[in-house]
Amino acid sequence: MANISRYEPFEINDPLDNLFRGFFRPVQMDRDMPQIRMDVKEDEAAYVVHADMPGVAKDDIHVTIDGNTVSISAEVKKNTEQKEGEKVLRRERYFGRVSRSFALENEVDEATASARYQDGVLELVLPKKTAAAAKRLAIQ
């Protein structure tokens, strides 16, 4: 019977190539950096957005509305340090800016929109703009 061998197209048998295997690793993103997670609900009159933003100061949150596009951004400052005597046992720090933008189906009435931040949750009430009734032109 003939010897059958399996062909592995990505198998590297060259000793020089094996030397560099595992040397180049993909860059990993910082998973400790927070992200804005949100729920968006809609009724006939308005959209209600709940965005989780724990540890962010109220003054560091910025919300902009442009038509039907809503942008939420925040400056994140976290500084936690645990010490025992002079030896630092654990240190976690990150600084940066997080942001999130999304588009809604209807335009938002910026004049009556409201925002409230409590217990790490940003609540936006975004009333829908009333659509202007179609105007019929009289033909002369």
C-alpha positions in Angstrom: 0.0 0.0 0.0 1.2 3.5 -0.8 2.2 5.9 2.0 -0.3 8.8 2.2 0.7 12.0 3.7 -1.4 15.0 4.6 -0.6 18.3 2.9 -0.7 21.3 5.2 -0.5 24.5 3.1 0.4 26.7 6.1 2.9 24.4 7.7 6.4 25.8 7.8 9.2 23.3 7.8 12.1 25.7 7.2 14.2 26.0 10.4 14.9 29.6 9.7 11.2 30.4 9.5 10.6 28.4 12.7 13.1 30.7 14.5 10.8 33.7 13.9 7.5 31.9 14.6 5.6 33.7 17.4 8.0 36.7 17.3 5.5 39.0 15.6 2.3 39.1 17.6 -0.8 41.2 16.7 -1.2 44.4 18.7 -4.0 44.1 21.3 -6.3 47.0 22.1 -6.5 48.2 25.7 -9.5 46.4 27.1 -9.5 48.4 30.3 -10.5 51.6 28.4 -14.2 52.0 29.0 -16.8 52.2 26.2 -20.2 53.8 26.2 -22.9 51.2 26.3 -26.4 52.4 25.6 -30.0 51.5 25.2 -32.2 53.5 22.8 -36.0 53.4 23.2 -38.6 55.1 21.0 -42.3 56.0 21.5 -44.5 58.2 19.3 -43.2 61.5 20.7 -39.5 61.0 21.7 -36.4 58.8 21.9 -35.0 57.9 25.3 -31.4 57.0 25.6 -29.7 55.4 28.6 -25.9 55.4 28.4 -23.7 53.7 31.0 -20.8 56.0 31.8 -19.5 54.9 35.3 -16.8 57.0 36.9 -17.2 60.0 34.6 -17.8 63.4 36.2 -20.9 65.2 35.0 -18.9 68.2 33.8 -16.8 66.0 31.6 -19.8 64.7 29.5 -20.7 66.5 26.3 -23.8 65.8 24.1 -24.3 67.4 20.7 -27.3 67.1 18.5 -27.2 67.8 14.8 -30.5 67.0 13.1 -31.0 63.3 13.6 -27.4 62.6 14.7 -26.5 62.4 18.4 -23.0 62.4 19.7 -21.9 61.6 23.2 -18.4 62.2 24.4 -16.6 62.1 27.7 -13.2 62.8 29.2 -12.4 59.7 31.3 -10.0 60.1 34.2 -9.4 57.1 36.4 -6.8 56.9 39.1 -7.0 54.0 41.5 -4.0 53.1 43.6 -3.7 50.6 46.5 -0.7 50.9 48.8 0.6 48.8 51.7 3.4 50.7 53.3 5.8 51.9 50.6 5.2 49.1 48.2 2.6 49.6 45.4 0.6 46.4 45.1 -1.8 47.5 42.4 -2.1 50.5 40.1 -4.7 51.1 37.5 -4.8 54.3 35.5 -6.2 55.4 32.3 -7.0 58.8 30.8 -8.6 59.5 27.6 -11.6 60.4 25.6 -14.5 58.1 24.7 -17.2 58.9 22.2 -20.2 57.4 20.5 -22.4 58.8 17.7 -25.6 57.4 16.3 -28.3 58.4 13.9 -32.0 58.3 14.6 -34.8 57.9 12.1 -36.4 61.3 12.9 -34.8 64.6 13.6 -34.5 65.7 17.2 -36.0 68.9 18.6 -32.9 70.3 20.2 -34.8 73.1 22.1 -36.8 70.7 24.2 -34.2 67.9 24.6 -33.1 67.2 28.1 -30.2 65.3 29.8 -29.8 63.9 33.3 -26.8 62.1 34.8 -27.2 60.0 37.9 -25.4 57.0 39.4 -23.2 56.6 36.3 -26.1 56.6 33.8 -26.7 59.4 31.4 -30.4 59.7 30.4 -31.3 61.7 27.3 -34.9 62.5 26.4 -34.9 63.5 22.8 -38.3 64.7 21.5 -39.0 64.2 17.8 -39.4 67.2 15.6 -42.8 67.5 14.3 -42.9 67.2 10.6 -44.1 70.2 8.8 -47.3 69.6 7.1 -47.0 69.6 3.3 -48.1 72.9 1.9 -50.2 72.9 -1.2 -49.5 75.6 -3.6 -52.4 77.2 -5.5 -51.9 77.4 -9.2 -52.6 80.8 -10.7 
